[in-house]
Amino acid sequence: ILEEENQRGLAHFLEHMAFNGSENFPGGEDGKSMISYLETIGVKFGTNLNAGTGMDETIYNINDVPVTTPGAVASCLMILHDWSNALLLREKDIDKERKVIHEEWRTRRDASQRMIDSIAPAIFRDSKYAHRMPIGLMSVVDNFEPQALRDYYHKWYRPDLQGIIVVGDINADEIESQIKALFSSITMPENAAERVYEQIPDNVEPIVAVATDKELPMNNILVAYKRDQIPPNKKTGMDYLMINYATEIIGQMLNDRLQEMLQKSDVPFAFAIVRNGAYFGVGTKDALQLIGVAKPGFADATIATLMRETRRARDFGFTAGEYERAKANYLTSMEKLYNERDKQPNRYYVQQYIDRFLKNEPIPSIEDRYNIMNQLVPHLSVEVVNQMMQQLVTDQNRVVVLMGSEQEKESYPTEAAIQDLIQTIDHEQLTAYEDNSVTEPLMATLPAKGSIVKEEKNADKGTTVWTLSNGARVVVKTTDFKQDEILLHGFAPGGASLLDDQFIPEIKLMDDLATVGGLGKFSATDLKKNLSGKNAEVSFRVAPFHDQISGKSSVKDIETMMQLLYLNFTELRKDEEAYQSLKGRLKGVLPTLSGNPDFVFNDSLMSAMYQGNPRFTLPTVQEIDAVSYDRLLELYRSRFNNAANFTFTFVGNILPEELKPFVVQYIAALPGTPGERELPKVIATRSGIYSNHFTLPMETPKASTAIVYTGNMPYTPEN
């Protein structure tokens, strides 16, 4: 954002040059480069060593440095020093890097990037942000004088604008002393330029932008309600914590309403989500942002629905039941973070300190934050949150963006039509949202218990293995990697390979459609309400060659996870309306993928590998229409009707004797017939040499290549 018009792209160019020679790591004929040195200590470029340039900042990262390697930490501090003030910026390196930047521009200039470039002048109206995409202008990249880059570097890379963060298994006092000794000699430039923070202006009338692209696979809608960010000097009190809590809760409750709408067959969008934070990730504005993917022909209806539901929440507020569920989820997430406070990775703290340096965000310890919020939240009523909603959503500072497929351009409303639509929504007579609370237990009655018929222990691996009365196997391993997490994995060989080819439509859509109806007596919406405040989840999948179960829970919610496991096996719920809704959304989205080169490439790759086998290609609209809901449920249940086929593993902070009662009550109670386990049917991949070279018209031409080798391989831990 600090670039002038003739400097567009220099900040990003500097980021590249940081890896192309510095005073202590010159590289080339002059000595070892920082990349080659770091790779000798296991720090790999692109994985552990990287950087990123945004509109407002550039951040350099060196991660996973081995602190026991002599000199490693000191050398990394020297690299930070060189980035700060000692880049060589040699002309030959600059000229070489121009081509690299060009390739980055070309490869990243996909439909999404072209859309951002197209709408930026509207969404950032009357602000420099409208014309400061980090990649810059290729006319500048190709032609700037090397001295211009050096001048930009020395103007803005200076002590008062830089922060150094070191987190890890270190002696903090020693590192602080080293930093002071190394960086204190860097001086400020004379007559240092003021770092001005660009403002994004308010708008009285709604900003509307419409853009299309031939390769955009979906109709993307964004509705934003801008607001000023809290000034950095006012982020120190309890008021700021309360505001952050309220905005987070508002986003969650509004999102829950949209997810509930997705279960209805007449919903105009295929996907919707609510986000609260920086306006398009930049600048001095925050925003409540609703993002939707409209069904074909329903762009205007999606805009209307997103704005209508936001206005409904503003005018009538959220209900006490909605707030209690959202509050329970918030406190549960705080509790999980608190329980894992000694297990947080370095990157957690790094991000906290980055936010502190850039935005003056408060950084209380996890323990302090947990205690503060547990004292604060119970005293914040739904009325207080509803007052905040009225402040977030006003009739000013509104932005509506439609980014769609060129093929559907004729069905899109014009910018003028969208302005008229906004006025219509503003004057509609709305009624309050009606909430139904769910208070029934997940399982009203428990199944008859099974038993453990055999127990084996492996001291070397630290595992306990149980064989159950229904033939299922359970493997338990106690770990202390995390204090409050238990992971579940279930595996059975076979998968979709054992289903007949006549059921191809059902096979391809099974994972999407089978579980849409919820579990037991609960619809998908009511199930989510029932699980409010609980940290437990389970998902099932019929993969091509195996059946898979994944789950996780907190220590205290282990029984909820086990009940979800049991219900997924035994009480999959049918919901015709939710099924038709998802089916309609899939039919709307899939046809548009044919215009996206990446989807076409991946689909062609799978077709080449499996000789055109329709099991491995994207479903078509015809296949979606051919799916029978009853048959799909029957096939899905057939893959999970015999627990004897499954091995369940539990890893986490739980002892075998603590897990045993839940295993006997729920897993051993599953239907199962001990006997020979199923084996997957072999579906041959293509043999010999095969090449599929094809071209597609593209807005920004580029090539993609995949080379695949197939063959037999010994099944060993190493492989």
N, C-alpha and C positions, 0 to 999 in steps of 0.2 A: 504493500500500500504506500510505501515511501518512494516508489519509483516515479520519476517524471515520464512524460509521454515517450521521450527518446531513450528511456532506460527500461522499457517494459520487457521483463525477462531476466534482468541482471541479478536479482536476488536469487532466483532459482539457478542461474548459471554459476553464481558464487558457491552455492551448495555443492554443485558438481566439482568445482575446482578445489574444494577442501580436501579432496582425495587425490589430487594431482600434483602434489609437491608442496612441502613446507620447509621451514628453516631446519628443523631437526629430522625430517623424513623427506628428503628431496626427491628420491626415486630416480629411475632411469640411470644414466651414466654417473649421476652425482651421488648416489648412495641408495640405501634401502628405502623403499616406500613404506608408508604406514600400513597399507593393506598387506604387503608381504610379511612385515614384521608381525602384525596381529594374527595372521593365519598360522605363524609358527607357534603361537601360544593357544591355538584353538578358537580364536575369535574370527569367524568367517564373515567376509563381506556380503552384505545383503541379508544375512541371518542375524548376526550379532553386532554388525557394524552398519549403520545406515543413517540417513538424514531425511528430513522432509521440510518442504517450504510451503507455508500457507500464505494467505493474504496478509496476515498480521505478524507472523513470526516464522523463524527457521529454527528447527530443533535437531541437534545432532545426538546420536545414541551410540554408546559402546556398551554392550550387554554381555553378561556371563563371562566376565574376566576372571581367570583363575588366580585367586588371591595368594595361593601358596607358591606360585611360580615366581622366583626371584626377579624383582624389577618390573613385574607386569603392571602393577598399579601405578608405580611411578612413571612408567612409559606412557600409560594411558593419560595421566595428568599432563604429561608433556604434549600429547596430541591435542588435548583440550586447549592448552596454551597456544599451540600453533594455529589451531582453528581461530582462536580469538584475535590473534594479532600478527601471525608470522606466515601467512600463505605467500608462496613465491609468485604465483600468477604470471608464469612465463608465457611469452607470446606463442611459442610453438605448442604449448599445452592448451592454450585458449583456442587456437585455430583447430586443433584436433577435436576439442570438445564440442565445437559448433555442430559437427556432424552427429555426435551422440545426442545432443539436444533435439536436433531435427528428427532423429529416429524415435525418440521418446514422444515428441509431439505427434508424429504420424501414427505410431502404434496405439497411443491413448486417445486418438481422435475418433472415438466411436460415437454411436448415436447419442448416448447419455451426455458426453462432453459437448457435442454440437448443440444439444438442447440447452445446456447451461450457458454456453456462449451466446445463444440466441436470446434467452430470456434475461440475462444479466442486466442489460441496459434498462429494462423495465423494473425488475425487482429491487435494483439498487439505484433507482432514478435520482438524478442530481447528486450523485456521490461518486468518488473515484473508484469505489468497489465495482462499479459497472464495467470498468475497463482495466482490471488488474488481476486477471487470471494468472497464477504463478508461472505457467509455461511461457507466457509473454508473446511477443510478436516475432515471427521468424525473420521479418525484415530487420528487426533490431538484433536478433541473435546472429544473423549472417554478417552484419556490417558494423557493429560497434567497434571503436578503437580499444585496444587492450588497456590503455591508460584510463579509459572511462570506467572499466570494471575495477581497476585498482583504486580509483578515486571513490567509487561507490563503497568499496570495501572499507576503506579507512574513514569514511564519513559515518558509517552506521555500525560497524563492528568495533565497539569501544566499551570501556569498563562500565559506564553508567547504564548501558542497555543490555548487559549480559549477565546471565546467572549460571552458576556451576552447581550441579547436584551430584553427589556421590552417595550411593546406598549399597550396603552389603556387609559382608563379614570382615569388618575393618575396625581399626581403632580411630574413632571419630576425631579425637584431639590431635593425633598424629597427622591425619589427612588434612585437617584444618590448617595446621602449621605448614604443611607442604604447599597447600594452595596459596596461602599468604606469601610464602617465600617465592613461589613461582610466578604469581600473577601481579604482585605489587609493583613490579617494575614497568608494567604496561601503563602508559600515560594517556591522558585524555587529549584529543586533538584541540588545537587552538580554535577559539570561536566556534565551539561545537554547535552543530545545527540542532534546533529544537525538534524533539520527537513529537510530532503532532498526531493526535488520534482522530482519524477521520470519522465524521458523524454520518449516520444514515438518517435522512430527513423524515419527519412525519408526513403522512398524507391524509388529507381530509376525505377526498373521494377514493373509492376502492381502486387499487392498481390491478389491472387485468392484463395477462399476457397469454397468448396462444401461439404455440410453435409445433411444427410437424417435422417428421423425418422418415425416410423410406425404410430405415433399418430399426426403428424403435418398435419393439415387439408388443408394447402395451400402451393403454391410454391412461397416463398418469395425471392425477389431479392433486393439487396442493392448495389448501386454504390456510392462510396464516393471519394471525392477529398480533401485530407488532406491539412492543412496549419498550420503554427505556430500561436499560440494565440498571441494577443497583450500583451507584457509584462505588469505586474501590474503597474509599475512605468511610463508607457506611456499612461495611460488611463485618463489623466486629461485634455486634450485639446479638442478643437473643431474638430480636425482631427479624434479623436476616435468616436465622435458622428456621423460624416459624414460616417465613415466606417461602423458603425452599421446600419445606415440608408440604405446605398447602398446594403449591404448584405441582409438586410430584403427585400428590393424592388426586388432584383435579384431573391430571392427565390419565391416571389409572382408571378413574371412574368413568370418564368420557370414553376411553378406549373400551371398557367393558360393555358399554351400551352399544358401541359399533359392532363388537364381536357377537353380541346377542342378535343384532339385526342380520348378521351373516347366516344365521340359522333359518331365516325366512326365505321362501322361494321367490318373493318379488323384490328382493334387495337389488339395487341397480349397480352395485360394485362387487368385484370379485375379491377384493382385499382392502383393508383399511387399518390405519394405525394412528395413534396420537403421540406427538413428541413435544416436549417442552424444553426450550433451551435457546442457545444463540441462534439468531435469525440467519438461516442458511450457513451456520457455522462461523460467522464472522462478525466483526464490527461492534458497535456500541448498542445494538438492539437485541433484545430477546424476543421470543415469539411462542405462542401456542400454535402448533402446526398440525393440521389434519391431512394425512396423505392417503389417497385412495387410488385403486386401479379400477377404472370403469369398465363394465361390460361393453362390448361393441354396440354403438348406437345409444348409449346411456351416459354420455359425458355430462350433459346438462343436468340429468336427474341425479348424478353422483354429486355434482357441485351443490345442487339444491339440498340434498340430504345431509351432507356434511355441515353446511351452514345452518340448516334448520335445527339439527340436533345440538349444535353448539349454542344457538340462540335459546333453545328449549332449556338447556342446562343453566344458562345465564338467567333467564327470566323466572324460572321456577325452582332452581337449585337442585341439588342432589338430595336423595332421601336419606333418612337415618340408617336404613338397612345397607344402602350402598356404602355409606361412609364407614360403618362398622366393619364391613368386609375389607374395604381398602385399608383402613387403619390396622386391622389384624395382619394383613399381608405386609404392610410397612414394618410393623413391630417385629414380625417374624424374620424379615430380612435383616433388621438391625441385630436381632438376637443371634442369627447365624454368623454375621460378621464379628460380633463380640466373642462368640464361642471359638472362632477361628483367628482371634486377634494375634496369636503367637505363630500363626502359620501363613501369614500373608506374604506373597512373593515380593521381591524387590520392586517390580514394576508398579505395584499398588502405591508404595510410598513415593516413587519417582513421579507418578502422575499427580499425587497430592501436592508435591513441592513445585511442579511445573505450574499448576493452577494458582498456587500461592504467589509465585514470581510474576506470572503474566496478568493475573486478575485480582490479586490480593484476597483470594479465597481463604477462609479460616481453616486451620489444620489442627483441630483438637485431636487428641489420641482417640483410638477406637473406643477405649473404655470410657473416656470423658463424653464422647458423643452419645454412646449408648445410655449412660446415666442421665445426661441432659434431656435426650429425646424421650426417655421413659418417664421423666418428670413432666415434660412439656406437653406431650401428645394427649394424655388423658384429659387435659384441661382445655383442649381446643375442640370446640363443638362444631357440628356440621354447619351451624349458622355462620361461624367465623369463616369456614372454608367457602361457603356460598357467597359471602361478601367479597372474598378474594376473586372468585369467578367473575363477579360483576366488574371488577377492576381489570381483569385480563382481557375480557371480551367487550369491546366498545364498537361503535359505528364508525370510528376512525381507524386509521392504520391497518386497514384490511387489504389483503393481497390474495388474488386468485390466479392460479397458473394452471393451464392445460397444456400438457406435452403429449402429443399423440402420434399415431401412425399416419403416414402420408396416404395410405390406402383408404383410410376412413375420413379423410379431410372433409368430404362433403357433408358428413353427418355431424360435424362439430359446430357448436354455436360460435358466432362471431364475438369479438370483444364487446361490441355494443349490445349484443343479445345477452351476454353474461352480466353486463351492468344492469340491464333491465331485470334479469333474473334475481340479482341481489336485492333490488328494490322490492320485487314481489315477495321474497322471503321475509324481508324486513317488516312487511305489513300483514303477513299471515296471522290468523288467529290460531294460536297453538294451545295445546293442553299439556298438563304436567305428565311426566314420565311415571308409569305405574310399575312399582317394584314388587316382586313376590319373593319373600324370604324363604330360605330353605333351612329347616331346623332338624329334619330327620337324620338319624345316623346313616353312615354309608352302608352298613350292613345291619339290619334289624335283628336277624338271627344268624348264628354262626353254624357252619357245617360240622358234621361229625368228624372228630379228629382221626387222623391216621396215626402212623407210628414209624419209628426208625427201626429197621430190622438189622442194620449192620453199621458199625462205626470203625473207621480207619484213621490213623494219625500218621502224618509224615513230618517228622521232626526237622528234617533238612529244609523242607519248603515252608514249614510253619503252618500247615493246613490240616483241617479236620474234614473228613469225607463221610457223608451219611448216605446210605441207600435206604429209600423209604418204602413203605408197604405198597405203594402204587407203582413202584419201579423207578421213580425219579431219583436222580443223584443230586446231592447238594455239597458244594465245596465251600468251606469257610476259612478265611484268612484274616486275622486281626492285625490291623496296622495303626500307626499313629501319625500317618502323613497329614491327616486333618483330624481335628478334634470332634467335629460335628457333621460327619458325612459317612453314609453307608452306601456303597454302590452295589447294584444288582445287575447280573447279566445272565440271561438264559439262552441256551443254544440247543438246537436239534437239527441234525442233518436232514436234507430233503428239500424243503422249500417249495417254490413254485415249479421246480423241475418235475415233481411228482404229480402235477395237475395236467390233465389232458389238453392237447392243442385246441380242442373245440372250445375251450374256455379262455382263449387268448384275451378277449376284451376284459373279462373279469380279472385275469391275472395282472394285466397292466395297470388296472385302476384299484386293485384290492386295498393297498395301503392307504390310499387317499379316501376311499369311500366307506370302508368297512366299519370304522370306529366313529363315524360322524354322528351317530345317534346317541352316544353316551353309554352309560353302564347301569345295569340294574333298573331301578325305578327313576333314575335321574337322566334328564336330557343333558346334552353337552353343556348347555348354559347353566343348568341347575347343579351339575357336577362341579363346575368351576366355583359356584357359590358355596357348595358344601365344603370344598377344600380350602376356603379362605382361611388364612392364618396357619395353614399346615405346610410343611416343607416336605412334600412327597410327590413323586411322579413316576409313572410307568408307561412305557410305550411298547407296542408289538409291531413286528414287521415280518412279512413273508418275502424273503430275499430269493434270488434265483435258485440258490443251491442249499439254503438253510433257513430255518425259522429262528427268529431272534427276538429277545426280550431285553429291554434296557430300563433301568430304574435307578432312582437315588432318593435318599431321605435324610433328614436329620436323625439324631439318635432317638429323640423322644417321639418322632413320627414314624418309626419303623413299622408299627402295626397298620397305620394307614397305607403305607406302601404295600404291605402284604395283602391287605384287603383289595387294593386296586389290582394287584396281580391275580388274585382269585377271581374277581369279577370279570376281568378281561378274558380269562379262560372260560368262564361258565355263564355269564349273563351279559353278553353283548346286546345292546338295546337297538331296536329298529325304530327309525324316525323318518317317515317318508318325506316330510317337508324339508328337513335338514338335508336329506339325501338329494332331493331334487334341486335344492339351492346350490349345493356344492357341484353337482353335475352340470347345472347351468353355467356356473362360474368357470368350470374347466372348459366347457364348450366355447365360451366366449374368449378365453385366453389362448388356447392352443393354436387356432388357425393363424393368429398373428405372429407366431414364432417362426413361420416359414420365411419371413422377410429378414430375420436376424442371422447374419453370417455365422456367428458363434454357435447358435443352436443347430443350424444346418450342418456345420462341420462335425459337431459331436454326434449328431444323429447318423451321419454318413460313416463315421468311424465305427460305431457300434454295428451298423449294417454290414460293413466290410469284415469285421472280426467274426461275426456270427452268421455270415453267408446269407444275409437278408432275413434271418429268422425274426418274425414279427414280435417275438417276446421281448426283443431288445431295442426296439425302435419306439419313438414317441407315439402315444395313442392318437388316433384320428377322431374326428367328429363322428364318423360312422361307427367306430368302435365304441365310443361313449354312448351313442344311441342304442347300441346292441346289448349293453350291459343289463342283466337282470339283477335287481337288488336282492331278491330272495336267493337266487343262485349264488351271487357273490358272497352273501353271508354264510350260506351253507359251505361253500368252498373254504372260506376263511376259517370257519369253525373246525373244519376237518383237519386243518393244520395244527390246531391246538386242542384236540379232543383226547389226547393220550399223553399224560405227563411223563410216562415212562420213556418217551423219546428224548426228554430234556435233561440237561445238566444245568443246574443253577449255581452260580458263584456269588458269594457275598464277601466283599472286601471293605474294611473300614474299622471304625472305632466301636467294635462290638465283639464280645467274647462268645465262643460257641455255646456255652451254657445259657447266655442271655438270649441268643437267637433261637435256640432249640424249641421253646414253647410256640413261637410263631411259625416255625417250619412244620411242626406237628399239626397245628391248628389249621393252617392254610395250604401249604404246598402238599403235604401228605394227604390232605383231604380232596385234592383234585382227582378227577376221574383218570384212571390209568390202568393199563394192562401190561404187566411185565412180560417181556419176550424179546425177540430180535428187534434191534433198532433199525429204522428205515435208513436207506442209503440214497443219496441224490442220484438222479438219472443223469448220465453224461450227455451234455449238449455240446456237440463238437464245435470247436473254433476252426476257422479256415486254415488249411494246411498249404504248404508250399509258399511261393512268392506271389503276392497279389498287390497291385497298385491301383489306387483310385485317385486320379488327378482331375479336379473339376474347378471351374471358375464361376464366380458370381459377380454381378455388377455391384460395386461398393462405392460409397461416397468418398471414403478415404482408402485407396487400394492398399492392401497388405496381404501377406501370405501366412498361412498356418500349416505346420507340418507335424504329423504324428507317425512315429515308427514303432511298431509293436512286434515283439518276438514272443512266440508261444512254444511250449514244449514241456516235457515232464521234468519235475524237480523233486528231489527228496524232501519229504516233510520233516524238517528239523528245526529246532529253535533258532539256529543261525539263519535259515532261509525264511 
